[in-house]
Amino acid sequence: MTPDTIEALLKEYETPDHVVRHCNRVAQVAVNIAKAINAARFKDTDADAIPTDVEVTGIADDFEVTDNAGTTLLDVDLIYKAARLHDIVRTRENHAAEGAKIIEPYDRQVTEIIRAHMSHDLSADLKQITPTDIVSLADRMVKEDKYIGFEERMEDILHRFKRDAHALEVIKSRIDQTRFLIEQIEQLTGKHIDSIALGGTVGLDDILMKVERPGRYIGGEMNSIIKDPSDVDVRFCFAFPDLYEVGMSFTGLQIIYGMMNADNRIYCERAFAPQIDMEQIMREKGIPLFTLETHTDVREMDIIGFTLQFELSYTNILLMLELAHIPFLTKDRDLDLPLDDVKSTPIIVAGGPNAYNPETIADMIDVYMIGDGEELNEYFCHRYADAKKFGKTKREFLLEIALDTQMDGMYVPSLYEPQYEKKTIAVRTPVITDGSDIVDISYIDTEVEEFIGFKKLDERIPDRVKAHRIHDLDQAFFPEAPIVPFIDTIHDRAICEIMRGCPRGCRFCQAGYMYRPVRKRSPERINEIIDAQLANTGYDEVSLLSLSTGDYPGIQSLILNLMDKLEGLDVSLSLPSMRLDTFDEEALKRISEYRKSGLTFAPEAGSQRLRDVIFKNITEEVILKTIERTIDLGWNKVKCYFMIGLPGETYADLDAIVTLARTIMKRARQLQEKGKRTFNLTVSVSNFVPKPNTPFQWCAGNSEEELIKKNYYLKDAFKSVKGVNFQFHDTRTSYAEMMLAKGDRRALKAIINAYEHGAKFDSWREHFKYDTWVNAWADEGLGYSKDIYVNPDGVLPWSIIDTGVDPSLLRKQYDLAMELAETTEITETTDDARFEHSEDMTTDMGNAQTTGFCAEGGE
């Protein structure tokens, strides 16, 4: 019986398409299980007796095949044929017997499997397992054309026969025998049955030509690492909850990947969220989320680590967990199973900037890694390997980590129970019509629960978890041979981090507070890294990375020396976050030779009063002088970034943005009259989002209606300013970000609700579903969240994390900002918003006298 015969029979007997799809999926699952059993049996065979090439030359009467070394193998070909035809006439009564009669002239063994599969009692001994067992088992885990696993499938069947007592009794007995056989298969193979059924190691050759940009999924890039998984103690999956080209531009991925793979005990692999087209095929074909390095089901990893770079990636984490067949919530992940049990799901960890408010998605993260991750992740993996070796359960391991005093930065949310107190507030309720337009806003007095603190479930765990810090960047790992992607990514160049932390103290900037103290790499180490990266990658561009590159001590000499070296290699230098006003004329001329694209400046606010409020204390005079120097040196394109919705903002501050832009254009035209080229100015406006762990964490953001009104006010105003291109950020994504940024544990219900109604890739405008989010918040009774935690005397959920910044400093800066926000008068600028270059993370504002603002390269 050939595949053509199978297709002809299905067509002849008019097997419905949905039944054909069911049979195909059962065949796929059955073949995967049979192959896994065969592979495991070879593994247990004496190595010298294993043949290099096993040929199946015939089929024995007992449906088993024996290779020439004496190892009994399941006949995969027979299993495939029987599964494809087992429901050929499912629409008929007694379809198993009827189907067997049809197939009998073609293949006796297939006939017997079809006849038996509905009423078959599975073998109680794995050594006696037959193809009939395999097909019947697979059929018990597939509903229509979807693999849903045995337990869920049995729940479905029990529900269907709940009124038939005799059928229920038979089904329950077969459930017990099926569980017993599954346990034996898992013990033999060392894999969870879901991982086996879904393919374990994923084959992609037949689908890559059907998806956009297949390079996202193939792995094997230059400098990627291949290890033998059997040679390591821990398999770690670095999971980036967005597309490959976004994740591969993230320097933190390259750092963690290179550092962990340098450890012989750890194998770090990568996984990314699949694009919509790939996700659809993965669901249709039952392909689980897989790693790029070995194309292994991520459920087979020991640890999955998500990086939290932006709030709107949370639904993508749910997408990746679902594709990996891993429950969303920690409490549902087999806490009492040993770590080495094949049924135990991987430990889910998370880190990154959004981990500094861990509470928003705390119930689905087993352990948070707070702070600098280089030492933290490696240490955690070693602790996991030791716990696994000694047979610890997941629950025991999580408690050990929470009690660990040797390494800061490990937070186990399941050991802290949030406490709430009921109070009445005015809940803001948007009313939606036509699926999108907000037509009414009402405020209703509603009883809500306000967070008042945590109850520790073990008195020995710390009251707060201190963020981990690397103190010496020269000694910290940084990749000298980063992975070079096959496809274009957002940042496709060599990158060297020269400084971590920012000496400034802008009150809105989360990164400026989270990454203290300021730490720098030495020029010698920077040169070593750049030389190695260029030799190991072939890149023709180098970028210097930091929050404020212009504040690196000795930046001018570093850049000039690098330029001298790179010129001879025909390599360009990218200079982000530069403060051009601090460079002398000779240095600026050299820099201008490399800056062929536009420059980006960030005044953030149009008026001096509002710049003082946010502690972006630069004067209009400095801004204009810097623009003039820029034009003099040959740049003809400049972008200026501003924010709207800042605390204390008035429409006079919006007018000041327009006035500043008009003044810049006037100065530019004056220079143009002296022979300069045409000057182009872009004004880009983003929406202020209050962030945890900043002085503005107690501020309420503007409503979406207020932001929309302000954006269009500016858009109309800029129509009268010639030569300016005005851009503004999507207001509704900003509003969703506000709702999530200061979320507590109740927010996860809304996130899951939104995901289940189609939300994913929310940071991508074409995928963002605003109504879905509004409805999700309303469904869960959380419409007040944007305005929550605005009481500076209240308790903040994210205070469980000790960032190293004294909370009194944040409160002091908040109070100073609110005092300035209450006046509409233009004040004289204060000293630059700067902190001393100090290892003291609690230091107050310094008194550095230089002033300026940052500029970034690119469009």
N, C-alpha and C positions, 0 to 999 in steps of 0.2 A: 504493500500500500504506500503510494507516493503522496507528496503534498498536493499534486494535481488531482489525485483520486479523492482526497479529502475535500478539496474545494468543489469538485464536481458533485459529490454526494450531498454536501450542504446545500448546493444550488438545486439539485434534483428534488430534494425533499423540502425545499422552500423554508429552510430554517430561518426564523426571523433574525434581522440584523442584530438586535440587542442580545439574542441568545448566542449568536456567533461571537460577539464581543465577550460575552461571559465565558464561553469555552476557551477563547484565546487567552484570557487572563488566567483562568484555571491552569491552562497548559504552561503558561509562563511561570506561575508559582510552583507548580509540580516539578517542572524541570529544574528550577533553582534549588528546591529541596533535595531532589535526587542527586544533583551534582555535588551539593555540599556533603551529603552522606558518603558519596563515593570518594570525595577528596579526603574526608576524615578517615575513612577506612584505609586509604593508602598511607596516610600519616602514621597510622598505628602499625603498619606492616614493617617488617625488618627492612632496613634501607637497602641492603644488598639484594633483596628479592624483588624490589619494585622495578617493573619494566620501564624503559624509557618511552615506549610507545605501545599503548594497549589497543588492539584491534578487536572489535566485536564481530565475530565471524558467524554466530548463530544464536538462536534463542532457545533456551532450555524450557522444558515443560513447566518448571516452577517459576517461570518468568524472571529468572536471574541469569546473569552472564558471569562467567568465570574467566579471568584473564590467565595468561600462561604462567603467572606466578602464584596462582592459587587464591588470589583475593577476589571475594565475591562482590560483584558490582551490580547495581540496579541498571536495567536497560532504559536509558534515557529516551531513546528513539521510540520505544514502545509506549512509554509514559506520555510522551508528547502526542502521539497519534490517538491514544485512548482519550486523553483530556480534550483534544480538539473535537471529538465526535460524541462525547459522553451525553450530551443533551440534544442530539441531532433532531429528535422529534419531541421536544419538551412540551409542546402544546397538546400532545395526545395523553390520554389516560394511560397509566402504567408505562410511562415513556421509557423507563430503563429496559424493560423486557422487549418493547416494540423496537427500540433502537438496536438492541442486540441482534434481533432477527434480521434487520436490514444489513448490518455489518458482517454477519456470519459468513457469507460467501467470500468475503474479502480477507479477513484476518481473524483466526480463532482466538488468539490471545486478547486482541482488542475487544472482541465480542464478550469475553468473560468479564473483563473489567467493567464494560458498560452495563452488563446485566447486574453486577454486584454492587455498583457504587452507591446506590440509594440506601441499601440495607446492610452494608458491609460492616462487620465488627473488626475494628483495627487490631493489628497484632499487638499482643502484650509484651513481646520480646523484640527489641530492635534487630537482633540477629536474624529474625525470621521475617523481616519486613519485605513486602512485595510491591510491585508497581500498583496493584489495586489499592493498597494502603496509601500510597503516595497521592494518587489521583483523588481518592476519597477525602484525604486530609486537606488537600488544596481546595476542593470544592466546599469544604466546611469553613473556609476563611475568606471566600470571595462572594460578595453580594453584587449581583449583576456583573458589571465590568470593573468593579472597584475592589481592591484588596482592603479589607477593613480589619483583618485579624480574627483569630478564633473567638476570643471572648465577646467582642461586639457582635460578631455574626451569630453566635449562639443566643445572645440576648434578643436579637431580632427574631430568630426562629421560635424561641420560647414564647415571645409575645404573640406571634402569629397563631400558635397552637394552644394558647392559654385556656381555651374552653374544651380541649380534647384531652381528658385525663390519661387515656392509654398512650396517646402520642407523646405526651409530656414525660411519662415514665420511661419510654424507650429513648427519647432524646436525652434525658438526664443521664441515663446509663452510658450513652455514647459520648456525652460530654466528659465524663470521668475517664473513659478509656482514651479519648483524644488528648486530654491534658497529660495523661501518663506517657503517651507516645511522644508528645512534644517535649516533655522534660528529658526523655532519653535522647532525643535528637539534639537538644541544646547541650546536654552534657557531652555527647560525642563530638560535636562540632566546635563547642566553646563559643557559640554565637546565639543571640536572641533569635527566636523563630521569625520575628518580623524582619530582621536584617537578612536572614537566610531567604525568606520568601520573596523579598523585594530585590534580591540579587547580590547583596553584600558588596562586592566590587562591581561597579557600574560599567556597563558597556555602552559607549557613546557613538560608535562609528556610524550606526544607522540613522542617527537623528541630527548630527551636527550640521549637515547640509540643509536642514529644514529650519534652522534658526538664524536670526540676525547675529552677526559678529560671533561666530563659533569660538574664536580665540579667547572668549571669556571663560570657557569651560574646560579647555584641554590640558592646561598646566604645561610642564616641561620647558618653561622659559629659561633663558640664560640665568645662571646663578641660583635657580631653584634647587632645593635639596631633596635627594632621594635616599632614603634609608630602608633597611630591612626592618619592618615593624617588630619582628620577633627578637631583634637585638636591643630593644629599648625597654625601659620600665614603664614609661608613660607616653601615651599618644595624646597630644594636645591639638585641638583645632582652633585656629584663630578665625573667628567668624565676623565678617564685616557686613552689617545689615544694609547694604546697598549694592549697586552694580560693581562689577570687577573694575571698571575704569575709574570709579570714584575711590574704591578701597585701595587700589594699587598706587594711588597718588598720596596716600596717607603715610607719612614718615614713621609714625608709631608702629605700623604693621611691619615695616622693614626692620625696625629696631628689635621688636620682640621676636620676629621670625628668625633673624640671624643669630641673636643671642641664645635663644632656646635650642636651636639646632646645633650650636657649638657645644652643647652639653650632650655627652654620649648617652645619658640616661633618658633623654627626651627626644621625641620626634614631633616637631611642630608642622602641621599642615594647614592649608587655607580653605575657607569656603566663603562664598559670596551669595547674596540674594540673586536668584535667577531673574532675568527679564521676563515680561509677561508671556512671550511666545514660548520660551523654554519651560516656564512653570506649567503651562498648559500641557505640553508634551510629557513632562515628568509625571503629572497627575494621570494623564491618559494611559501611560505605559507603566505606571507604578514604580517609577524611578525615584528613589529617596534622595534627599540632599546629600551631596557627596563632596569629598575633598579633591582639590586639584592635583595634589601630589600623587596619590595612588588610586583616585577615583573610588574611594571606599565610603560606604554609608557612614555618615558622621555619628550615627548612633553607636558605632563600634569604637569611637574615641573614648578615652577616659575622662577628658575634660573638654568642654566647649567654652571658649572665651569670647564674649561679645564686647566690642568697643562702642561706647556710647558717646558719639560725637555731636549729635543733634537730636532734639526731642522728637522730631517728626520721623525718626527711624524706628520708633518703638513698634509700630505695626509690622515692620519688616522682620523684627525679631520673632514675632508670632508666626509670620509666614515661614521662616526658616525652621522654627521648632515643629510646626505642623508638617512640613515636608520631610522632616527627620523622624516623624512619628514619636515625638517626645512631648509628654503632657506640658501644658503651659505653666502650671503652678508647682512650686517646690513640694507642697504637701502631697501631691499626687505622684511623686517620683520614687517610690519604693525606698523610703528612708530607712527601713529596717532590714534591707537586704545587704549582704556583704558587698564590698566594692568590687570584688572579683567575680561576683555572680553574673552570668551572662544576661540575666533579666534586669539587672541594675542599669538604669539610664545614666548617661554621663553627668558628671558634676557641671552645673552651669554657673560660670563666673562672668563678671562684667567689670569694666574699668573705663577710664576716660573722663572727660570734663563733666559729663552729666551724672557720673557716679557720685559727685559731690552733693547732689540731692538724690540719694538712693531710693527714697520712699515711693516715688511715682510708680515704679515697676518692681518694688521690693519683693512682692510675693511670688515672682517668677525667677528670681535670681538666688541661687544657693549661697554664693559668696561674692561680695564686692571686693575688688582690689582698688584701694583708694590711694592716690598719689602716683609717684614715679614708678613705672612698672618694671624696670629692668631687673632689679634684684627680687622684687616681690613675686613675680610670676614663676621664676626659677625655684625660689624657695618653696612656694606653694606646691609645685610639682613634686619636689623631693619629699615633702611631708605626705602627699597623696600616695606616692610609691611605697613609702614605709608603712602607711596605714593599710594599704591593699595587701602588702606582703604578710601582715599580721592578722588578716581576716577581719578587719574592722568594718562595721556597717557604715552606711552613709551618715546616719544620725550621729554615731560615735565620732566620726571624722569631723563633722561640722562643729561639734562641741569642742573637740581638740583644737581646731583652728581658732575658734572664738576665745579660747583660754590661752592661746600662744602668746608668750611675752618676749620672744626673741625677734619678732619682726612686726613692725607697725603696719597698719593699713588693711587688715583683713576683717571685714564686717559680715556677720552672718545674720541676715534679717529675721529668719525664722525663730531666733532666740529672743527677739524683742517684740513685745505685743503692744501696739499703740492703744492709748487710752483716750476716750473722747468724753466731752461734757455737752449736754444739750443746751442750746440757746436759740433765741429767735432773732433772725436777721431778715432784711429785705432782699429777696432773691430776684435777680434780674432775669426776665424770661423773654427771649425773642420769639415772635410768632412768625412762622414761615408760610408763604403761599407760593403757588406756581413752582414749587420745588426748589426755589433759590432766593427769591427776594424777601428781605426782612421788611415787613410793613408796620409792625407795632412792637414797642418795647414796654413791658409792664413790670412793676416791682410789687412783689407779693410777700407779705410777712410769712416766713416759713421757719419751722423748727428744724434746726440743723445740729450736727454734732461737731463741736470744736475740739481740735487736738489739744491735749493738756500734758502729754508726756508718754514715756514708755514704761511698761512693766517688764522687768527682766525675768526670763523663764529659768534662769540659773543665776543665783546671786554672785557667783564667782566671775561672771563675764564683766567687762568694763562698762562704765556708764557712757563713755564716749570712745569712739575709735579714731585714733590719731593717724592722719595721712602720712604715708611713707615718703621720705625724701632722699634723693641722691645728693651727696654733698660735693663730690668732685667729678665734674664732667669729663675731665681728662682720663679718669680711671673707668668711667662708665662705658659700656659697650655702645659702639655706633658702627653701622654696617659699612665695610669697605668693599664688599662685593654684593650690592643690592640686586634684587631680581629685576631683570629688564623685560617688561611686558612685550608680548607679540603685537598687541594692538595699541593704538593711540590712547593715552590716558590724559587726565586733566593736567597733571604736571609730569612732563616726560623729560627729566633731566637729572643730573647728579645734584644731590642736596647734602649740605653739611649744616647741622645745628651748631651755631656758634655761641648761643647764650640761651639759658632757660630762665624764665621769669622776666618781669618788667619793672624798671625802677620808677615808673610813673604810677599815679594813683587815681586814674580816672574812675569816678564813682560808679559808672555804669558797667565797667569792664570786669567780667567774671574771671577771665584768664589772668588779669593783672593781680588779683587777690589770691587765686588758687595756687599759682605756680611760684609763690615766694619760697625762699629768698632768691635773689638774683644770683645765678651761677654762670660762669663763662668758661669756654674752652680756650686753651692757650693757642696763640697763633701757630706754634710748632705742631700741635696736634691737629689743628684745622688743616694745615698744609698736608700732613700725612694722610688724612682721610680723603682729601680731594685728589691727591696723586693716585691713591689706591683705587678710588672709584673710577677715575678716568681710565686707568689701565685695565680695570675689570669689566667695564661696561661699553666703552666706545662712545659715550655721550659727548656732545659738542657744546653743552651748556652747563654751567654750574650756578647753583643758587645758594645764597647764605640765608639760613633760617633762624628767626627769633621773633619774639613779639615786638621788639623795637630795636632793629639792627643798628640804627644810628646811635644808640646809647651804649653800644659795645665799646669799652675802653680801648683806645688805639685803633678805632675803626678806619680812620683815614689811611694810616700806614698799612694796615692789613689789606685794604682794598687795592691800594697802589701796588703793593708787592705782588698780590695775586694777578693783577692785570699784566704786570711785566712778564710773569710766568706764562699766563694763559694765552697771551698774544702769540707767542712762539709755537703754541700747540693748536692754533686756530680754534680756540675754545672761547665762547663768550661768557660773561659774568652777569647774572641776574641779581639785582640789588633791591629786594623788597624792604618795606618799612624803613626807608631812609629819611633822615632829616637833612635836607640839602643845605639849610642855612648854617650848618656847623662846619662846612667844608670851605677851604680856601679856593681861590680862583683856579690854581693849577690842578687841584684835585677834581674840581667840578668839570673842567675841560676834558680831563681824561675819562671821567664817568660818562659825560655826554657822548663820547665816541661809542660807548657800549649801549646806550639807551636809545634805540631806534624807534621804539613804540612810545606810547603816551606815559605820563606820570599820573599817579593817583595821590591826592591829598585828603586828609580827613579833619576838617575844622569841626565837624559834628554838629555845631549850632551856628546860627547866623549872627546872633547878638552877643555882645561881650557879657551881658548879664547872665545869659543862659550858659555860656561857656564857663563862667565862674561857678554856676550851680553844679555843673557836672564835673568840675575841676579839670576842664580842658583849657587851661589858662594861657591862651595865646591871643595876641592882639591882632586886630585887623591890619595894622601897619606891618607886622611880621608876615602875615599871610600875603599881602600885596607885594612886599619886597621879594619874598621867595618866588612868587609867580613871575615877577619881572626878571629875576636872575635865570629862571627856567627858560623864559622866552629868549633872553640874550644868548643862552647857550645852544639854541637851535631847536628846542622842543616846541612843537606847535599843537600838541594835543594834551589836554589836562582834564582829569576827572576829579571832582570834589564830592566827598561823601558827607551827608548830613543825616541826622535823625529827627523824626517828629514824634510827638507824644511824650517828650521828656518831662520830668517833674517840674512844675512851675511854668510850663510853656504857655505863651499867649499868642494871639494872631500877630502881634507886633514882632514876635520872634520869627514867625514865618515870613513876614515882610522883610525882615533883616536878611534872610537867606537870599531873597530876590535882589535886594539892594547890594549885597556883597557880590553876587554874580554880575550884576550890572557894572559895578565898579571895576571888577576884574576885566571885563570886556572893554571898558573904556581905557584902562591902562594898556591893554593889549593892542588896541587900535592906535594908540599914540606911538607905540613902538613899531607897529606895522608901517606907519608913515615914514619911519626912518629906514625903511627897506626890509623890514622883517616879513616873513611869510604869513599866510593866513593862519589865524589862531582859532582852534576849536575847543570849546568848553562844554563838558558834560556835567550836569548836576544830578547826582543820584541820591535819592532819599529812601532810607529804610525806616522801619517802625520800631520804636523803642520797646523792648521786652524786658520787664524787671526780672533779674536773675538772682537765685540764691547765693549767699556768701558774698554779697556786695553791699555797700551802704544803701543802695536803692532796692534791696530785697523787700523792704516794707512798703514800697510804692505800688499803687494799683496802675495797671496799664490803661491806656485809652480804650474805649469800646471800639468795635469794628466800625460803627457808624461815625464816630468821631475821627478815626483815622482816615476813612474814606473821604469825609468832608474836607479834612486838612490837605490830603493829597490832591484833590481836585481844585481846591483853592489855589494851591501852588501851581498846578498845571495851567490854570487860567491866567495866573499872574505872569508866568514865564512866556506867555504868548507875545507879550510886549517887549521881551528882551531878545534882540536879534543875536543870532550866532550861538545860542545856548540850546543844547539838547537836554531836555528834562526827562528823567526816568524815576519811577517809584516802584517800591517793592509790593508784591501781592499782599493785600491787607488781610485776607482771610487766613492765609497760612500763618501770618504773624499772630493772629488772634488765637489760632489753635496752639501755637507755640507757647503763648502766654498761659493758656489753660493747663499745659503740661509742665511748664518750667517750675512752678511752685506747687505741684501736685503732692498729695499725700497718698497713703496706700489705697484710699477709696478710688483714686483716679484709674487704677488698672481695670476696674469693671467697665468703665467707659471706653478704654482703649480696646479691650477685647470685643466689646459691643460694636465699635466702629469697624474693627477688622472683620468680624463675622458678617458685616454688611458691605464689605468690599473695599475698605480702606487699606491701602498699602502704597509704598513709594510716595508718601504724602509730601515730601519735600520737592517732588517733581510737579510742576504746575499742571502738566497734562493729566496727571493721575490723581491729583488732590480732589477729594469729594467733600466739599464744605458742609453740605446738608447732612451727610452721614455723621460728621462729627457733632454738629449742633444737636441732631436727634439723639446721638449716643449720650451726650452729657445730660440731656433732658430725661432720657429713659432711666438713667441712673440717679437722677435727682441731684446732679452736681453742677447746675447752671451757675452757681455762685463762685466757682473756683477761681475765676480771673481776679476777683477782688478779695480773695482770702489771704490771710496772714499779712495784713497791713497794719497790725497793731505792734509797734516797736516794744511794747511791754509784754507781748504774748509769747507763747512757746512755739518754736519753729521745728517742724519735723526733721529737717536736715541738720539740726543742731546736734544730732547723734554723731556727726562727723566733726572731728577737731581738725580744721584745715591748717592750724598753726598760726592763724591770725586771731589776735585777741578780739572777742566779740565787742568789747567796749570801744575798740577803734572803729568798727563799722558803725556803731551807734553814734559815736562822736561825729563822724563824717556825714551821717544821715542828718543829724540835727543841724550841722553847719549848712548843709545844702538846703534844708527846709527854710532856714532863716533867710538865705539869699533868694529862695523861690518866692517868698512872700512880698518881695519888693519888685516893682516894675521899673525902677531906676537903673540906668546903666552905671555900673561901678567901675572903678579902676581895677585892672587885672592884678591878681596876686602873684606870688612866686609860682614857678612852673609846678605842675602836678607831679611831684617826684618824691620817691622814697630814697633814703640813703642806700648806697651799695653796701649792704650789711647782711651778715648771716643771721641777724636778729629778725625773725619773722614777725615780731609784734611791734616793730619800730613805727613811730608816728611819722607824720609828714616831715620831710627834710626841707632844707632851705637852699637847695641848689639854685643858682642865679641864672643859669642859661634858660632860654625859652625857645620854643619852636614847635613844629608839628611834623607828623610822620607822612612819608610818601611811599607809595608802592609802585612797582613797575607793572607794565602791562596795560591792557585796555580797561 
